[in-house]
C-alpha cells in the first residue's frame, strides 16, 4: 500500500471508526506503521506551525524537574519505553471490547486524572475519588450482569468511544504543566492538538494492525523526539 492509499484508508476510518482489522503480514504492518508516523508528524508540524502564527502556545514546564529527579537514563527509559507502554495499555487497549481491557483502562485513567488533580487542587480529590468509585461500580455491574447488552452498546457507539479516548489522551497531557491558568485552559485545544493527532493515529494502528504496533508507533515517536531533544542540548548545561 502506497502513501496515498494509506492516507485514504486512514481518513475513511476517521470518518466512522470501526472494529475491522487488516489481515496483512507483520512486515507490512511495521512498514505502514512507520509511514503513518511520518505522515502524522508532518501533519503535526504543519498544523502546529499555523497555530503558532495565530497565537503563542505555552510549552510544558514540568519536564525539567522530572529530569532532575530521575536523571538522564531514567528519563529516557520512562519517556521512550515505560511511558508509551503504560499509555497504550491505558488508552488503546480499551479500543477492543474486553472486560479486562475496559476495567484496567478505567483504573489507570482514574489514576492519571487523580495525579493531576492532586497537584492542582487537593480539595477536589475526595469528590473525584467518590465519583470514580461509583462509575467503576456501574461499569462492573454492566459488564458482569449485562455483557451482551454492554458489547452491543459499545459496538453501536464505537465512533464516540474512539474519539472520546483520543480527546482524553490529548487532554491528559495538560498535566505536563505545573499550574493551570485561564490562558492555558483557553488555549488547551491548540496545546493538545499534537497529542490528539497522535491519539487518532495510534487508535487507527491499534485497531487495524494490533496493540503492539501501536506500542511500536509510540516508542518510535518518543524515541526520535527524545533523541532530537537531547541533540539540541535540552536539560543539559
N, C-alpha and C positions, 0 to 999 in steps of 0.2 A: 504493500500500500504506500503510494507516494504521499507527500505532504498535503497536496490538495485534497486527496480522498480522506486522509486522516482528519484534516480540519473539517471537512464536510460531515463526517461521521460524528465528530465531537460536537459540532453545532446542532446537528439533528438530535443528538442525545440531550443536549442542554435545553432544547425546545420542550421536550417532555421526557425527563429522566425515567428510565425503566430498569428492570432487573435482568435484562438479557446480557449474557456474557458472550465472548467471542472464542470459538474453537480454533485457535491457531497455535503454532509451535511456540515453545518457550523463547527461542531466539528471536522470533518475530515480535513477541510481546516486549522483550527488552528493547529492541530497536524502536518500536513505536513509543515506548515509554520515554526514551531519551529524546526522540523527536518532539513529543508533546511538551516535554520540559523546556526545550529550546523555544518552541512556539509560545509557551506560557511566559517565559522570561522576556521575550520580545514584546509581548502584549503588556506586561507589567511596566517595562521601561518606557514604552510609548505613552501609556495612559498616565503613569506617574509624572512623566515629563510635562504632559499637557496640564495636569492638575497643578503642578508647581509653578506653571506660568500664570495661573489664576490667583493662587493663594500660597503663602508659606506654610508648609506642612511640618508640624513638630516631629522630632525623631525620638525614639525610645531612650530613656535616661537611666535604666536600671542595669544595663549590661556590664558597665564598668565595675560597679560594686560586686556583681555576681562573679565577674572575672577575678577581682581581687580576693574574693573569699575562697575560690576553689582552684585557682592557678590555671596555667596555660592548658595542660593536658586534661585537667578536669573539665575545663570549659569546652575544649574540643570534643571530648568524649560525650559530654551531655548534649551539646548542640548538634553534633553530627550523628551520633548513634542513639543514645538513650532517649533524648527528646523526641526525635522523629518516631521511634518505635512506640513510645507512650502516647503520642498524639494520634498515631494511626489506630492504635487499639481503642482510644477514646472516641475519635470522630469518624473513623472509616469502617471499623468492624460492624457497627450498627447499620450500615447500608445494605446489609443482608439480614433477612429476618431469622433470628435465632434467639431463643430466650436468654442464653448465657451472654450473647453479644449485647443485647439491649440492657440487661441488668448491670453488667460490668461498665458499659459506656455511661449509663446514668450515674453510677457511683463516682467514676473518675471525673465526669463533668462537674458534679457537685463539689468534689474536692478542689478542682480548678477554680470554680466560682468562689467558694469559701475562702480560699487563699487570697484572692483579690479583695474580697470584702473585708477581711481581717486587716489588710494593710490600709484600707481607705476609711472604714468606719466600723469599728468593732461592735457598736451598739446594734448593728443590723444582723450580726452573726446568728444570734438566737432565733430571730424571726425567720431568717432564711433557712436555718437548720430544721426548724419545725416544719416549714413548708416542704422542704426536700424529703423529709421522712414521710409526710402524708402522701406526696406524689409517688414516692418509691413504693409505699404500701399499695396504692391504687394500681401501679404498674404490675406489681407482683400478683395482685388479685386478678387483673385482666388476663395476664399471660398464663396463669395457672388454672383459673376457673373457666375462662372463655378463650382457649387457644385458637380455635378455628376462626371465631369472630375477630380476634386480635390480628391474626395474619391477614384476613380479608381486608380489614381496615387499613393495615399497613400497606398492602399492595395497592389498594384503591387510591390512597393519598400519598403514594410514594414520591411524586414530584415535590410535594410540600416537605416531606421528610428530608429529601436530598438537599433542597435549598435552605431549609432550617439549619441543618448540620453545617453547611458551607458558611452561612452567615455567622453562626455561633463560633465556628472555628476562627473566622476573621476577628470577631469581637473579643474573643478570649485574649488575643494579643494586645488589647488595650491594657492588659495587666502588666505589660512591659514598661509602663510609665509609672514613675514613683508616686505622683499625685495627679488626681483628676481635676480638671478645671472646666469651666463653661466652654472655653475655646476648644479644649480637647474634645469634649462631647459633641460640639457643633461640627467639628472637622473629622469626627470619627469615621464617617463613610469613606472619606478620602484616605485617612490614615490606614484603615484596614483593607483598602482595595487590593493591594498585593496579596495579602493572605486569603482574601475571598477568591481571587483568580486561582491561586494555588489550591484552595479548597475544592473548587468545582473540577479542576484538572485532576486532583488526587481522587476525588469521588468517581470520576469517569474511569480512571485507571483501575480503581478498586473493583468497580462493578464489571467492567468489560474484561479485564485481564486477571484480577485476583488481588487479594490483600497484600501479598509480599511484593508485588510490583509497585503498589502504592508506597510501601516502605522504601523500596529502592529509589523511587522518584524523590521522596522526601529526603533521604540520606544524600542523594546526588545533589539536590538543590542546596541543602545546608552545608554540605562539604565544600562545594565550589564557592559559595558565598563566604564561608569562613576563611578559606584559603585566600580569596581576593581581599578580604578584610585585613588579614594579618600581613599580606604583601604590601598593603598601604600603610602599615605601621600602627594599626588600630590597637589601643590599650598598651602599646609598648613605647616607652620613652627612653 
